[in-house]
Amino acid sequence: MTLPPSVIAALQYQELLQTCHELLDLALAANAVSRRDARWYRSQLLAAWDYTGQTWDEYLTDAAEYY
């Protein structure tokens, strides 16, 4: 069974986003970033696509309209 390209892209994006969260957690634990910077990075990650609320295609459409 071959997945549609949009599904593959969405899964890859989810994996990348999870990695970003893990790296930020490691940076915080090592005190590698200031609390102010950490709050900004966290806000950016939390503003990223949440697959529970919309499909990948809906997210891309909204992002295209926003930018």
A tleap script that builds the chain and sets N, CA, C and O, in Angstrom:
source leaprc.protein.ff14SB
mol = sequence {
  NMET THR LEU PRO PRO SER VAL ILE ALA ALA
  LEU GLN TYR GLN GLU LEU LEU GLN THR CYS
  HIE GLU LEU LEU ASP LEU ALA LEU ALA ALA
  ASN ALA VAL SER ARG ARG ASP ALA ARG TRP
  TYR ARG SER GLN LEU LEU ALA ALA TRP ASP
  TYR THR GLY GLN THR TRP ASP GLU TYR LEU
  THR ASP ALA ALA GLU TYR CTYR
}
set mol.1.N position { 0.850 -1.181 0.000 }
set mol.1.CA position { 0.000 0.000 0.000 }
set mol.1.C position { 0.893 1.241 0.000 }
set mol.1.O position { 1.779 1.375 0.844 }
set mol.2.N position { 0.660 2.122 -0.927 }
set mol.2.CA position { 1.420 3.349 -1.047 }
set mol.2.C position { 0.609 4.496 -0.449 }
set mol.2.O position { -0.566 4.679 -0.766 }
set mol.3.N position { 1.254 5.253 0.410 }
set mol.3.CA position { 0.595 6.404 1.020 }
set mol.3.C position { 0.659 7.604 0.087 }
set mol.3.O position { 1.633 7.759 -0.649 }
set mol.4.N position { -0.359 8.452 0.105 }
set mol.4.CA position { -0.325 9.678 -0.690 }
set mol.4.C position { 0.822 10.587 -0.205 }
set mol.4.O position { 1.181 10.556 0.972 }
set mol.5.N position { 1.389 11.386 -1.105 }
set mol.5.CA position { 2.494 12.266 -0.722 }
set mol.5.C position { 2.159 13.193 0.437 }
set mol.5.O position { 3.028 13.480 1.260 }
set mol.6.N position { 0.919 13.668 0.523 }
set mol.6.CA position { 0.561 14.577 1.621 }
set mol.6.C position { 0.613 13.867 2.972 }
set mol.6.O position { 0.967 14.479 3.979 }
set mol.7.N position { 0.265 12.592 3.001 }
set mol.7.CA position { 0.330 11.818 4.246 }
set mol.7.C position { 1.779 11.588 4.643 }
set mol.7.O position { 2.131 11.709 5.816 }
set mol.8.N position { 2.613 11.258 3.677 }
set mol.8.CA position { 4.037 11.061 3.956 }
set mol.8.C position { 4.656 12.348 4.491 }
set mol.8.O position { 5.417 12.324 5.459 }
set mol.9.N position { 4.325 13.471 3.856 }
set mol.9.CA position { 4.850 14.761 4.310 }
set mol.9.C position { 4.374 15.079 5.723 }
set mol.9.O position { 5.151 15.572 6.541 }
set mol.10.N position { 3.119 14.803 6.015 }
set mol.10.CA position { 2.580 15.062 7.350 }
set mol.10.C position { 3.290 14.217 8.398 }
set mol.10.O position { 3.611 14.714 9.478 }
set mol.11.N position { 3.539 12.954 8.095 }
set mol.11.CA position { 4.240 12.079 9.044 }
set mol.11.C position { 5.671 12.543 9.262 }
set mol.11.O position { 6.167 12.514 10.388 }
set mol.12.N position { 6.334 12.969 8.202 }
set mol.12.CA position { 7.693 13.478 8.339 }
set mol.12.C position { 7.714 14.769 9.151 }
set mol.12.O position { 8.621 14.988 9.954 }
set mol.13.N position { 6.720 15.615 8.941 }
set mol.13.CA position { 6.632 16.857 9.698 }
set mol.13.C position { 6.415 16.568 11.181 }
set mol.13.O position { 7.029 17.206 12.036 }
set mol.14.N position { 5.547 15.613 11.484 }
set mol.14.CA position { 5.315 15.227 12.878 }
set mol.14.C position { 6.607 14.751 13.530 }
set mol.14.O position { 6.911 15.123 14.663 }
set mol.15.N position { 7.356 13.939 12.820 }
set mol.15.CA position { 8.619 13.423 13.353 }
set mol.15.C position { 9.615 14.558 13.594 }
set mol.15.O position { 10.297 14.584 14.619 }
set mol.16.N position { 9.694 15.486 12.656 }
set mol.16.CA position { 10.587 16.634 12.810 }
set mol.16.C position { 10.170 17.504 13.987 }
set mol.16.O position { 11.014 17.951 14.764 }
set mol.17.N position { 8.887 17.742 14.118 }
set mol.17.CA position { 8.383 18.548 15.227 }
set mol.17.C position { 8.670 17.882 16.570 }
set mol.17.O position { 9.036 18.565 17.528 }
set mol.18.N position { 8.512 16.576 16.656 }
set mol.18.CA position { 8.829 15.838 17.879 }
set mol.18.C position { 10.307 15.965 18.211 }
set mol.18.O position { 10.670 16.146 19.373 }
set mol.19.N position { 11.156 15.871 17.204 }
set mol.19.CA position { 12.595 16.024 17.411 }
set mol.19.C position { 12.918 17.420 17.932 }
set mol.19.O position { 13.763 17.569 18.815 }
set mol.20.N position { 12.263 18.433 17.401 }
set mol.20.CA position { 12.475 19.805 17.864 }
set mol.20.C position { 12.104 19.951 19.338 }
set mol.20.O position { 12.830 20.588 20.102 }
set mol.21.N position { 10.984 19.365 19.735 }
set mol.21.CA position { 10.575 19.399 21.139 }
set mol.21.C position { 11.616 18.712 22.018 }
set mol.21.O position { 11.959 19.217 23.087 }
set mol.22.N position { 12.113 17.570 21.574 }
set mol.22.CA position { 13.108 16.832 22.348 }
set mol.22.C position { 14.408 17.621 22.472 }
set mol.22.O position { 15.017 17.646 23.542 }
set mol.23.N position { 14.839 18.267 21.385 }
set mol.23.CA position { 16.059 19.065 21.432 }
set mol.23.C position { 15.906 20.268 22.358 }
set mol.23.O position { 16.837 20.615 23.085 }
set mol.24.N position { 14.742 20.902 22.335 }
set mol.24.CA position { 14.515 22.024 23.244 }
set mol.24.C position { 14.544 21.550 24.686 }
set mol.24.O position { 15.115 22.222 25.545 }
set mol.25.N position { 13.940 20.408 24.965 }
set mol.25.CA position { 13.978 19.868 26.332 }
set mol.25.C position { 15.409 19.595 26.776 }
set mol.25.O position { 15.765 19.865 27.924 }
set mol.26.N position { 16.230 19.061 25.878 }
set mol.26.CA position { 17.635 18.820 26.212 }
set mol.26.C position { 18.386 20.122 26.454 }
set mol.26.O position { 19.184 20.214 27.387 }
set mol.27.N position { 18.137 21.124 25.625 }
set mol.27.CA position { 18.795 22.421 25.791 }
set mol.27.C position { 18.398 23.068 27.113 }
set mol.27.O position { 19.228 23.676 27.788 }
set mol.28.N position { 17.130 22.935 27.479 }
set mol.28.CA position { 16.675 23.484 28.763 }
set mol.28.C position { 17.328 22.762 29.932 }
set mol.28.O position { 17.753 23.396 30.899 }
set mol.29.N position { 17.408 21.448 29.848 }
set mol.29.CA position { 18.012 20.667 30.928 }
set mol.29.C position { 19.496 21.004 31.096 }
set mol.29.O position { 20.023 20.949 32.207 }
set mol.30.N position { 20.160 21.348 30.007 }
set mol.30.CA position { 21.588 21.666 30.056 }
set mol.30.C position { 21.837 23.154 30.294 }
set mol.30.O position { 22.985 23.598 30.304 }
set mol.31.N position { 20.768 23.923 30.485 }
set mol.31.CA position { 20.867 25.383 30.649 }
set mol.31.C position { 21.618 26.025 29.487 }
set mol.31.O position { 22.408 26.948 29.684 }
set mol.32.N position { 21.367 25.533 28.280 }
set mol.32.CA position { 22.044 26.032 27.089 }
set mol.32.C position { 21.340 27.256 26.489 }
set mol.32.O position { 21.914 27.951 25.651 }
set mol.33.N position { 20.125 27.514 26.906 }
set mol.33.CA position { 19.395 28.689 26.432 }
set mol.33.C position { 18.817 29.416 27.641 }
set mol.33.O position { 18.540 28.820 28.682 }
set mol.34.N position { 18.647 30.720 27.467 }
set mol.34.CA position { 18.057 31.502 28.555 }
set mol.34.C position { 16.578 31.183 28.677 }
set mol.34.O position { 15.976 30.643 27.749 }
set mol.35.N position { 15.998 31.510 29.805 }
set mol.35.CA position { 14.562 31.256 29.987 }
set mol.35.C position { 13.733 32.060 28.997 }
set mol.35.O position { 12.716 31.579 28.498 }
set mol.36.N position { 14.171 33.291 28.711 }
set mol.36.CA position { 13.454 34.132 27.745 }
set mol.36.C position { 13.481 33.488 26.367 }
set mol.36.O position { 12.447 33.395 25.704 }
set mol.37.N position { 14.655 33.044 25.931 }
set mol.37.CA position { 14.757 32.382 24.633 }
set mol.37.C position { 13.967 31.081 24.623 }
set mol.37.O position { 13.320 30.749 23.630 }
set mol.38.N position { 14.019 30.354 25.717 }
set mol.38.CA position { 13.293 29.082 25.806 }
set mol.38.C position { 11.796 29.308 25.664 }
set mol.38.O position { 11.116 28.523 25.004 }
set mol.39.N position { 11.272 30.364 26.270 }
set mol.39.CA position { 9.840 30.674 26.137 }
set mol.39.C position { 9.489 30.974 24.677 }
set mol.39.O position { 8.446 30.550 24.181 }
set mol.40.N position { 10.373 31.711 23.998 }
set mol.40.CA position { 10.108 32.041 22.600 }
set mol.40.C position { 10.120 30.774 21.756 }
set mol.40.O position { 9.205 30.553 20.962 }
set mol.41.N position { 11.143 29.939 21.917 }
set mol.41.CA position { 11.215 28.690 21.154 }
set mol.41.C position { 10.003 27.811 21.438 }
set mol.41.O position { 9.422 27.231 20.521 }
set mol.42.N position { 9.629 27.716 22.695 }
set mol.42.CA position { 8.472 26.893 23.068 }
set mol.42.C position { 7.213 27.426 22.391 }
set mol.42.O position { 6.405 26.649 21.884 }
set mol.43.N position { 7.042 28.753 22.380 }
set mol.43.CA position { 5.843 29.325 21.747 }
set mol.43.C position { 5.816 29.016 20.253 }
set mol.43.O position { 4.752 28.767 19.687 }
set mol.44.N position { 6.983 29.031 19.618 }
set mol.44.CA position { 7.048 28.712 18.193 }
set mol.44.C position { 6.679 27.248 17.944 }
set mol.44.O position { 5.956 26.934 16.999 }
set mol.45.N position { 7.177 26.370 18.792 }
set mol.45.CA position { 6.856 24.953 18.631 }
set mol.45.C position { 5.378 24.683 18.892 }
set mol.45.O position { 4.757 23.876 18.200 }
set mol.46.N position { 4.820 25.358 19.888 }
set mol.46.CA position { 3.411 25.140 20.204 }
set mol.46.C position { 2.485 25.717 19.134 }
set mol.46.O position { 1.343 25.282 18.992 }
set mol.47.N position { 2.986 26.700 18.383 }
set mol.47.CA position { 2.188 27.292 17.314 }
set mol.47.C position { 2.265 26.473 16.029 }
set mol.47.O position { 1.522 26.726 15.081 }
set mol.48.N position { 3.158 25.499 15.998 }
set mol.48.CA position { 3.302 24.651 14.814 }
set mol.48.C position { 2.069 23.764 14.667 }
set mol.48.O position { 1.219 23.705 15.555 }
set mol.49.N position { 1.992 23.098 13.564 }
set mol.49.CA position { 0.815 22.300 13.217 }
set mol.49.C position { 0.471 21.273 14.279 }
set mol.49.O position { 1.315 20.484 14.703 }
set mol.50.N position { -0.776 21.296 14.696 }
set mol.50.CA position { -1.314 20.294 15.617 }
set mol.50.C position { -2.245 19.414 14.794 }
set mol.50.O position { -3.345 19.826 14.424 }
set mol.51.N position { -1.790 18.201 14.515 }
set mol.51.CA position { -2.522 17.322 13.612 }
set mol.51.C position { -3.872 16.875 14.150 }
set mol.51.O position { -4.666 16.307 13.400 }
set mol.52.N position { -4.158 17.115 15.431 }
set mol.52.CA position { -5.455 16.695 15.959 }
set mol.52.C position { -6.574 17.636 15.532 }
set mol.52.O position { -7.742 17.245 15.525 }
set mol.53.N position { -6.235 18.860 15.181 }
set mol.53.CA position { -7.266 19.831 14.856 }
set mol.53.C position { -7.555 19.997 13.383 }
set mol.53.O position { -8.626 20.476 13.011 }
set mol.54.N position { -6.604 19.603 12.527 }
set mol.54.CA position { -6.820 19.775 11.104 }
set mol.54.C position { -5.912 18.819 10.325 }
set mol.54.O position { -4.919 18.305 10.841 }
set mol.55.N position { -6.282 18.609 9.099 }
set mol.55.CA position { -5.459 17.743 8.263 }
set mol.55.C position { -4.241 18.520 7.784 }
set mol.55.O position { -4.178 19.744 7.899 }
set mol.56.N position { -3.287 17.790 7.251 }
set mol.56.CA position { -2.074 18.415 6.722 }
set mol.56.C position { -2.428 19.386 5.593 }
set mol.56.O position { -1.884 20.489 5.534 }
set mol.57.N position { -3.324 18.988 4.707 }
set mol.57.CA position { -3.712 19.852 3.600 }
set mol.57.C position { -4.395 21.126 4.091 }
set mol.57.O position { -4.170 22.204 3.540 }
set mol.58.N position { -5.223 21.007 5.121 }
set mol.58.CA position { -5.861 22.199 5.704 }
set mol.58.C position { -4.805 23.117 6.313 }
set mol.58.O position { -4.875 24.337 6.165 }
set mol.59.N position { -3.837 22.531 6.992 }
set mol.59.CA position { -2.760 23.328 7.582 }
set mol.59.C position { -1.996 24.084 6.495 }
set mol.59.O position { -1.729 25.277 6.641 }
set mol.60.N position { -1.645 23.401 5.415 }
set mol.60.CA position { -0.913 24.058 4.333 }
set mol.60.C position { -1.732 25.173 3.692 }
set mol.60.O position { -1.192 26.224 3.347 }
set mol.61.N position { -3.024 24.947 3.533 }
set mol.61.CA position { -3.896 25.974 2.966 }
set mol.61.C position { -3.955 27.186 3.874 }
set mol.61.O position { -3.836 28.318 3.405 }
set mol.62.N position { -4.138 26.964 5.171 }
set mol.62.CA position { -4.165 28.077 6.128 }
set mol.62.C position { -2.840 28.826 6.150 }
set mol.62.O position { -2.814 30.056 6.181 }
set mol.63.N position { -1.737 28.075 6.135 }
set mol.63.CA position { -0.410 28.711 6.148 }
set mol.63.C position { -0.195 29.542 4.894 }
set mol.63.O position { 0.362 30.638 4.970 }
set mol.64.N position { -0.624 29.044 3.747 }
set mol.64.CA position { -0.469 29.775 2.498 }
set mol.64.C position { -1.285 31.059 2.512 }
set mol.64.O position { -0.827 32.090 2.020 }
set mol.65.N position { -2.485 31.004 3.070 }
set mol.65.CA position { -3.325 32.204 3.158 }
set mol.65.C position { -2.752 33.209 4.138 }
set mol.65.O position { -2.881 34.416 3.931 }
set mol.66.N position { -2.117 32.731 5.207 }
set mol.66.CA position { -1.558 33.614 6.222 }
set mol.66.C position { -0.333 34.354 5.689 }
set mol.66.O position { -0.175 35.554 5.909 }
set mol.67.N position { 0.520 33.629 4.993 }
set mol.67.CA position { 1.759 34.244 4.501 }
set mol.67.C position { 1.560 34.782 3.113 }
set mol.67.O position { 2.490 35.338 2.527 }
savepdb mol mol.pdb
quit
